[in-house]
Amino acid sequence: MRPKRPSKQGTVAHPPTLEEACPSAKGPASVVGPIVSEAACPTLTEPDRTAQPRLSVPNRQHLLSAMTIDELVEAEHPVRAVWSYVLELDITPLYDRIRARGSLAGRPAIDPRLLVALWLHATLSGFTSARELNDLCIHHDAFRWLVGGVSVNYHTLADCRTDNPEFLEQLLKQSVEVLRQQGLIDLDRVAQDGMRVRASAGAASFRRRQTLEGLLQEAQAEVQRLRQKLAATAIALAAPQEAAMEATLASSPELAGTATDLAAPQEVAIESTPASSPELELASSPEPSRQQQAAAMRHAEERLKRVEQALERMPELEAKIKPNEKKEPRVSTTDPQATVMKMADGGYRPAYNVEYSTTCKGQVIVGVDVVTVGSDQGQLSPMLEQVNNRFGQRPQEALVDGGYAKLQDIEKVQKEMNCKVYAPVSKPKKDTVDRHEPKATDSKEVAEWRTRMGTPEAKAIYRQRAATAECVNAQARNRGLGQFLVRGLEKVKATATWFAIAHNVARSFALQPQPA
């Protein structure tokens, strides 16, 4: 509070009264308030409505201030940190695939570092679509700074994201090893949790076996029809050229052996072809062109392949149905590897189950897997083995939720992999039974797990699971991992790996000291 200023000694100056300030305001007071003179409130002049109004209109011919692309973003912008991180990566496998070298014909390839940086920054910013990323490279300053005037397209971006699984494996390992060598993380204790992500398939695309067999016959017939049509089109286009060549050779036998005149019949055929020739009729007819027929052929073959994949997966789903259950399995014709799962909101939708294994120290993702079953049972052992194959070290402690608490899995992990499992013990049916008391049917490993989970030390360690695994899954959700835009298990796993790499990049910025 400001101190109160002491009043000056002497007389106090009072503000002038209304009569003193405005002598013309003397008179009887108004009911509403004091009378204000006309000089204090002058009347507004009525504008001339016949004159044109004065407007400030946009003039788009003005010159903007000259600036370089590097000035589009400030020095502290996160995109600069992403680019600096990518410059330190080893992306030799992507450079080895480039064929534009030396004097070999072909346009220069886009720098793979640029594509990697674009996807990392896009994933960290919450953008998951290749088409959306392509638009950002044109209209968003941060992405315009990244491309630096290089022209990219959505097809190249999409291919870079899903067509390099070996490189993604190397990139994930590199993002972890950098922090591991500095002692910022360790693999001694990991937490694992599954996350069901919506697949790019509609509920109406799931069909029974009988329907799939009918669709298979239709797809085979369509492929056969298009093949015959392509062959007929090729014959119709080649017949006028052969006839013109024969006519030319018959009229000029001395030119038959020269290579120059063998190319001339194409021009002769165009000049001498009558108006009713099959070639002109084909060009003037509403029939699709050879390019359109080839595109239709590719779509038909892809549809046939998806139906065949759906029928191949049908025995897997039929084996899961119990004999007394009166229901038929269904497989999607859009994404045959997608499975209808129970989601977090209680509804059932086609989805994939994404498994992330995260270090409790540093919250860095060290394991990624995508499965086509909604249950997490049986997923702990493969993930631990994956971490061991990738880094040469198996975690000593694994923190999982109740969905992983299958007695056979716990026994296998603790016995064969020498890894302690921290998972909640299910509540017994009788309240008088102690859940942490070993049972007579328990193996040695399961009995140790029950006893250990009843100790305060184990309960304190298990509390780290929610702050690790669930936190990582929530951050992936916030970055846009709500629905996959690609189809197929391989492409889905590649997308999930990109989210893991982007998460590790963000963690490296938080764990490593940044320059001032």
HELIX and SHEET records of a PDB file:
HELIX    1   1 LEU A   18  ALA A   21  1                                   4    
HELIX    2   2 PRO A   23  ALA A   25  5                                   3    
HELIX    3   3 ILE A   69  LEU A   72  5                                   4    
HELIX    4   4 PRO A   78  LEU A   87  1                                  10    
HELIX    5   5 THR A   92  ASP A   96  1                                   5    
HELIX    6   6 PRO A  112  SER A  125  1                                  14    
HELIX    7   7 ALA A  130  HIS A  139  1                                  10    
HELIX    8   8 ASP A  141  VAL A  147  1                                   7    
HELIX    9   9 TYR A  154  THR A  162  1                                   9    
HELIX   10  10 PRO A  165  GLN A  181  1                                  17    
HELIX   11  11 ALA A  203  SER A  205  5                                   3    
HELIX   12  12 ARG A  209  SER A  251  1                                  43    
HELIX   13  13 PRO A  253  LEU A  255  5                                   3    
HELIX   14  14 ALA A  259  ALA A  263  1                                   5    
HELIX   15  15 PRO A  265  SER A  272  1                                   8    
HELIX   16  16 PRO A  278  SER A  284  1                                   7    
HELIX   17  17 ARG A  290  ALA A  319  1                                  30    
HELIX   18  18 LEU A  380  PHE A  391  1                                  12    
HELIX   19  19 GLY A  402  TYR A  404  5                                   3    
HELIX   20  20 LEU A  407  GLU A  416  1                                  10    
HELIX   21  21 LYS A  444  MET A  453  1                                  10    
HELIX   22  22 PRO A  456  TYR A  462  1                                   7    
HELIX   23  23 GLN A  464  ARG A  465  1                                   2    
HELIX   24  24 ALA A  466  GLU A  470  3                                   5    
HELIX   25  25 CYS A  471  ASN A  478  1                                   8    
HELIX   26  26 LEU A  489  LEU A  511  1                                  23    
SHEET    1   A 5 THR A 339  LYS A 342  0                                        
SHEET    2   A 5 TYR A 348  THR A 359 -1                                        
SHEET    3   A 5 ARG A 189  ARG A 198 -1                                        
SHEET    4   A 5 GLU A 397  LEU A 399  1                                        
SHEET    5   A 5 LYS A 420  TYR A 422  1                                        
SHEET    1   B 2 PHE A 206  ARG A 207  0                                        
SHEET    2   B 2 VAL A 331  SER A 332 -1                                        
SHEET    1   C 3 THR A 339  LYS A 342  0                                        
SHEET    2   C 3 TYR A 348  THR A 359 -1                                        
SHEET    3   C 3 ILE A 365  VAL A 371 -1                                        
END                                                                             
